[in-house]
């Protein structure tokens, strides 16, 4: 039997809100890309007021994470990294031992970017870094268009 793989899931959106009942609501979800229009004749960066990146990492119960870092890249530039503390990984192992029906460890992170300058077309990509290497999610393609091309 083939072992269940580790997975990363990512949602790119304009906003994330915590709701009653410990639920998250996403506003303005981007499926594969975003088009931003620059004013005619302008060479100034376009400022994206807010962008949220919601990431979840999943691994089978039999294959817990020893290291888990959530990362966000713009092309090859590291924008932000969130390292899951070892204490959190250990606590998850203890907790799952008392849940016989549990099949996976699931960890999550939300990265919120404020006033992100866009100077050219680019891609944002969420990754997770583990003791076994890096897993990549599909990228969000950001196209910067001059007003003449609209």
C-alpha positions in Angstrom: 0.0 0.0 0.0 1.3 3.4 -1.0 1.8 5.7 2.0 -0.5 8.8 2.2 1.4 11.8 1.1 1.9 15.0 3.0 -0.1 17.9 1.6 -0.2 21.7 1.5 -3.5 23.6 0.8 -3.5 27.3 0.2 -6.2 30.0 -0.2 -5.2 33.5 -1.4 -7.8 36.1 -0.5 -8.5 39.7 0.3 -9.4 39.1 4.0 -9.9 36.4 6.6 -12.3 36.8 9.5 -12.7 34.7 12.7 -16.4 33.9 13.1 -18.5 32.5 16.0 -17.8 28.8 16.5 -14.1 29.1 15.7 -14.8 29.3 11.9 -12.8 31.3 9.3 -14.6 33.3 6.6 -12.7 34.2 3.5 -13.5 37.3 1.4 -12.4 37.9 -2.2 -10.9 34.5 -2.9 -8.4 34.4 -5.9 -8.6 31.1 -7.8 -5.5 31.3 -10.0 -4.7 34.8 -10.7 -5.1 38.5 -10.1 -5.0 41.4 -12.6 -4.0 44.8 -11.4 -4.3 47.9 -13.6 -1.7 50.6 -13.4 -2.8 54.2 -14.2 -1.9 55.4 -17.7 1.6 56.8 -17.9 2.5 55.9 -14.3 5.7 54.0 -13.4 4.9 54.1 -9.6 4.3 50.8 -7.9 0.7 49.8 -7.4 0.1 49.2 -3.7 -2.1 46.2 -2.9 -3.8 47.2 0.4 -4.1 43.7 1.9 -3.7 40.1 0.8 -4.2 37.1 3.1 -2.6 33.7 2.5 -4.2 30.8 4.4 -2.1 27.6 4.5 -2.8 24.2 6.0 -0.2 21.4 6.2 -1.4 17.8 6.6 0.5 14.6 7.3 -0.6 11.1 8.3 -0.7 10.2 11.9 2.1 7.7 11.4 4.3 10.3 9.8 4.4 13.4 12.2 6.3 16.6 11.3 9.6 17.0 13.1 10.0 20.5 11.5 7.3 22.6 10.0 7.8 26.1 8.5 5.1 28.0 6.6 6.7 30.2 3.9 5.5 32.8 1.4 7.7 33.6 -1.6 7.3 36.4 -4.2 9.1 34.8 -7.2 12.2 33.6 -5.4 12.2 36.2 -2.6 11.1 35.1 0.9 8.4 37.5 2.1 7.5 35.8 5.4 8.2 32.6 7.3 6.3 31.2 10.3 8.0 28.4 12.2 5.8 26.0 14.2 7.3 25.7 17.6 8.6 22.3 18.7 6.3 22.5 21.7 3.3 22.7 19.4 4.4 19.7 17.4 5.0 17.7 20.6 1.6 18.7 22.0 -0.1 17.6 18.8 1.6 14.2 19.1 0.3 13.8 22.7 -3.2 14.9 21.7 -3.6 12.6 18.7 -2.6 9.6 20.9 -5.9 10.0 22.8 -8.0 10.2 19.6 -8.0 6.7 18.1 -10.1 7.8 15.1 -7.7 10.6 14.1 -5.9 9.9 10.8 -3.9 13.1 10.2 -2.1 16.0 11.8 -3.3 19.3 10.4 -1.5 22.6 11.2 -2.4 26.0 9.8 -1.1 29.5 9.4 -2.5 32.8 8.1 -0.1 35.3 6.6 -1.5 38.8 6.1 0.4 41.2 3.9 -0.3 44.9 4.2 0.6 47.6 1.6 2.3 45.2 -0.8 4.0 47.1 -3.6 3.5 45.6 -7.1 6.1 46.8 -9.5 5.9 44.1 -12.2 4.0 40.9 -13.0 5.0 38.2 -10.5 3.9 35.1 -8.6 3.3 34.4 -5.0 3.8 30.9 -3.8 3.1 29.3 -0.4 5.4 26.4 0.7 6.0 24.3 3.7 9.5 23.3 4.8 9.8 20.1 6.7 12.6 17.8 7.8 12.1 16.0 4.5 12.2 19.0 2.2 9.8 21.5 0.7 6.2 21.1 -0.5 4.8 23.8 -2.8 1.3 24.9 -3.5 0.1 26.3 -6.8 1.2 30.0 -7.2 -1.0 33.0 -7.4 -0.1 34.8 -10.7 -0.3 38.6 -10.4 -0.4 40.4 -13.7 0.4 44.1 -13.7 -1.4 45.7 -16.7 -1.0 49.2 -18.1 -4.3 50.9 -18.7 -3.7 50.7 -22.4 -3.8 46.9 -22.3 -7.2 46.7 -20.6 
